[in-house]
Amino acid sequence: MSVVLQWCMRRILALLPRHHILMETRPISSPQPLLQPGDKRPRLESPLPPKRGKKKKKTPVESGSSEDVISREVVALLGKEVVDKAEADGNEWESPFGFREEVELTVSSISSSGEGLALAPSSKGAWVVVVPFVLPGEVIRARIYRQAKMYSFADLISLEVSNSELRDMNRVKCKYFGTCAGCQYQMLSYETQLNLKRNVVVKAYQNYSNLPESGIPAIQPTIPSPLQYGYRTKITPHFEPPPKKVQKQGPSTSEEGKPPWLKIGFNQTGRRVVMDIEECPIATPVLNETYAPMRDNIAKEIYKYKKGVSLLLRDSLEIPGGNSPTATTQLGDKDNHVCITDHKATVRERVGDLLFDYQAGSFFQNNNSVLGPLTSYVRDAIFPPATSDPPSTTPPPPPTHLVDAYCGAGLFALTLAAHFTKVAGIELSADSIRFATHNAELNGLAHKVSFRAGDAAQIFDAVGDFPPERTALVVDPPRKGCDEAFVRQLLAFRAQTVVYVSCNVHTQARDVGQIVSWSAEETAVGGEGKGKYVLESLRGFDLFPQTAHVESVAVLRLVS
Ligand SMILES: C[S@@+](CC[C@H](N)C(=O)[O-])C[C@H]1O[C@@H](n2cnc3c(N)ncnc32)[C@H](O)[C@@H]1O
């Protein structure tokens, strides 16, 4: 080998992230002490250019988006007056840190998205640094890679002093933990994860609901997921096509197996950079079994790909006679799991005694193990068990009608149908509605349940024969929450009970705040007889163990 070539090889090896190389050789089953006090960990660098002192163009931040949530938590940590003054002086975007600057920090708190928030050293002025995979009280070294308004994002380089009360790296079950964007909390006990998620609900209602403290009930403990690993029924690993230069040259003759530049997996935390990931311990077994040979096939065929691809792997029960929605629905004694990879194919899941079919590419909750507890909880919220104390006022008669807004393939409408005389669901996706209607037939419920495709706000025109005082409404919108038209229609209808389920507690808090305060305003200006909504209970459900995400369920009751 020539001296020049040897020098080039040494340079390339020195630039490769050591941590990444080491992790690829470890078996997934053995927990890894990835970060211990004193450990150093180089990282792939951001492709973004340095932004020191540069003013960013202001783009409006969507309420309840992750950017909005973090920015409010930064304001809470720095103090509103401090941020107001920086804005008045016009230096709220002027970071005291340069790109790739290293800094020692002490972590103050955990944000709602699971990252640590640390105040910049006093010599740097009022500024916050956001660092993943760290815990309150920990002393860390971090490297800045992106700037935002009053805060910077940084990579964790090393953990100098660990929070040994909370952190135990022996709990970590994934060799990619600490780099992959998927999970933030594997080093924590499950109890701590549930407590953190409860705090997210608390903060969301403080920051987004605009309700007085007296209007927010005590947030109940988070309901755990029966499965904490191997629960995720859908994964979408992705990969890029061969780089242009490689495409021109074609495969090297000495190349065997997967070319070194090919990464098939998930994004690296904080970056739009794909990491090569062989296995995901939060995904169900059948998904991991299918993913390994799928990766080998992609590696063999990679030179045929001209564009990046997002794969789909969905855990499904085997459908006797095939996976078309019109196939025979006779079931065997035992549920056989298969992995579906075609977006148009039919997936089947069981929830309690019911079966749900849906198109693989459309929405269905991703943790089947918790759907029984979740749907039972919604049922019990609508029909609260009688207490032994005699009620001070006559309780309203139990609901007989159910409206499922944003119903998807009919999860709430159908699991709750047995308790109602009539049920109606609405959903924007025509494909989901086709399956919801099929699911009503599949489960023998078509005589009382009907579904329509359309915007959720239209459902109230369609249920003119539902008595509002005997109707329960389940609302389960996408992350952006409900729009004002929906909230106004909901208030015009005034169902006796509203159960609002959401995967974004921040937009939920905003919407619930509007429902409660607008109903009170209407009642105050002469809407007597209509009643106002009170927020009766709030609690998180853990649909996403090991991650910072939380599902939240709010129960609203109409009172006179
Ligand atoms: C979080 S999913 C809930 C689905 C269903 N409740 C479930 O648990 O399976 C939200 C659903 O709302 C639908 N959606 C989005 N915007 C909508 C709108 N404006 N009106 C009605 N449905 C909408 C989406 O297609 C998606 O199926």
The ligand as a MOL file (V3000), in Angstrom:
LIG
                    3D

  0  0  0     0  0            999 V3000
M  V30 BEGIN CTAB
M  V30 COUNTS 27 29 0 0 0
M  V30 BEGIN ATOM
M  V30 1 C -55.0020 10.1210 16.1790 0
M  V30 2 S -55.8950 9.4240 14.8620 0 CHG=1
M  V30 3 C -57.2050 8.6400 15.7490 0
M  V30 4 C -57.9540 7.5630 15.0070 0
M  V30 5 C -58.8250 6.6600 15.8450 0
M  V30 6 N -59.5660 7.3720 16.8440 0
M  V30 7 C -58.0030 5.5550 16.4930 0
M  V30 8 O -57.7280 5.6370 17.7010 0
M  V30 9 O -57.6160 4.6130 15.7930 0 CHG=-1
M  V30 10 C -56.6060 10.8410 14.1530 0
M  V30 11 C -57.4620 10.5620 12.9360 0
M  V30 12 O -58.0530 11.8090 12.5250 0
M  V30 13 C -58.1480 11.8150 11.1220 0
M  V30 14 N -58.3430 13.2330 10.7410 0
M  V30 15 C -57.3960 14.1860 10.5460 0
M  V30 16 N -57.9790 15.3810 10.3090 0
M  V30 17 C -59.3170 15.1820 10.3660 0
M  V30 18 C -60.4510 16.0330 10.2110 0
M  V30 19 N -60.3140 17.3270 9.9540 0
M  V30 20 N -61.6720 15.4990 10.3460 0
M  V30 21 C -61.8210 14.1720 10.6040 0
M  V30 22 N -60.7920 13.3200 10.7500 0
M  V30 23 C -59.5530 13.8080 10.6380 0
M  V30 24 C -56.8840 11.1370 10.6540 0
M  V30 25 O -57.0540 10.6100 9.3670 0
M  V30 26 C -56.7180 10.0390 11.7200 0
M  V30 27 O -57.3230 8.8310 11.3240 0
M  V30 END ATOM
M  V30 BEGIN BOND
M  V30 1 1 1 2
M  V30 2 1 2 3
M  V30 3 1 2 10
M  V30 4 1 3 4
M  V30 5 1 4 5
M  V30 6 1 5 6
M  V30 7 1 5 7
M  V30 8 2 7 8
M  V30 9 1 7 9
M  V30 10 1 10 11
M  V30 11 1 11 12
M  V30 12 1 11 26
M  V30 13 1 12 13
M  V30 14 1 13 14
M  V30 15 1 13 24
M  V30 16 1 14 15
M  V30 17 1 14 23
M  V30 18 2 15 16
M  V30 19 1 16 17
M  V30 20 1 17 18
M  V30 21 2 17 23
M  V30 22 1 18 19
M  V30 23 2 18 20
M  V30 24 1 20 21
M  V30 25 2 21 22
M  V30 26 1 22 23
M  V30 27 1 24 25
M  V30 28 1 24 26
M  V30 29 1 26 27
M  V30 END BOND
M  V30 END CTAB
M  END
